[in-house]
Amino acid sequence: MLAKKLCELCGGAPGIGSVVEFFDEYQQNKPLTTREIQLLPAMLRRAELETLYGIVCTAGDGPLGTGRAAALQNVLAALSRIDDADFSECIQNLNITRRRLADAADFSASDESTQQLYLKAAAEISERTSASEQTVVRKAFELSKGRTGRRALVGCSLLAEGKPELIRALRAEKKRLKGLKNDHGANSPSDSGKRTDVQKHKYVKLSNSAKCALLTVFEALLAAALLVPAAAAAGRLGSAFFPANTRVSAWFTVLTVIFGLMPALSAAFAIEARLMPVFKKPRPLPRLSLRGGIGEENRTLVAVPVLITSEKSVRQAAETLEAHYLAAQDFAAANCGAEFAILADFPDSAEKTKQGEAELIELAKKLT
């Protein structure tokens, strides 16, 4: 175990600098995955706990000798140092995938939570395609070159509509490399019965129209499933009250279907809305960090819409606008590129202007 080897070399809990130096050297031959790097603090704790367990087991029921007591004290001190250390910057510095993604403008401009989404997406695609995370990022950069709009962003290939294309490109590259390997006689007989990664992950991508059509069919079937028992019960009820008149019994069934159609559709829609989060998990939206303000390229207008009916409505709109402005004070100090305004109108009237409207406009100008 690498963590245990590092602890042995450092004679206890290693410092942050030692961790970075050790794993930087190791990753020159074999880069670690994002998940492995995130588990470094836990692995260091485990290494120290295994050392502690070994000391306790070798001591048995007898008293600890001077050497074992000193070793035990060192392990406990090492565990305390590991708990007190802040590994966040160390983990960022060691992550080769993060270093490569830092060259992407959209990744560098994103906040920390969005950067974690990039790293998680690269790790998931790596697992699906059996390619390294660095290969996934390299291919995402290749696909973004020469593109315009959203497709020019690396994040589009990792998180958005460019993801299927990235996965296909990685699998095609893997298949091509495997073919070259087989051409050189490196194909082993044991591989003949295995399914390839491409075969394992075949899927059909439905268009939005097809998805809507399937949902509509599902709602209709669900509504029908709810209506059939009600219609059958209505038919039995009509037969019970009017046993000699089958026409009345049939009308009971028809009226039940007509009046029960809307409630059944509403119930089907409610059931579908309940089931959707189970099968389709919500995804967080990427966010910009805006460390240096919004910038001219993202310049925006924050407008508070209001229908002016009285002086009170003007003052309420001004208070709402002030709340938005104060919430953006950090950006405002950095010349954020956002303007704040009230978007107002008066109620419809047969006259172009009414008495008192000029005064309300002046009040709005004064308050803003």
Secondary structure, DSSP 8 states (H G I E B T S, - for coil): -HHHHHHHHHTSS--HHHHHHHHHHHHTTS---HHHHHTHHHHHHHHHHHHHHHHHHHHTTS---HHHHHHHHHHHHHHHHHHHS--HHHHHHH-HHHHHHTTSHHHHTB-HHHHHHHHHHHHHHHHHHT--HHHHHHHHHHHHTT--GGGGSHHHHHHSTTHHHHHHHHHHHHHHHHHHHHHTT---GGGTTS--HHHHT------HHHHHHHHHHHHHHHHHHHHHHHHHHHHHHHHHH-TT-HHHHHHHHHHHHHHHHHHHHHHHHHHHHHHHHHHS-------B--TT-S-GGG-EEEEEEEE--SHHHHHHHHHHHHHHHHHTHHHHHTT-SEEEEEEEE----SSSS-TTHHHHHHHHHHH-
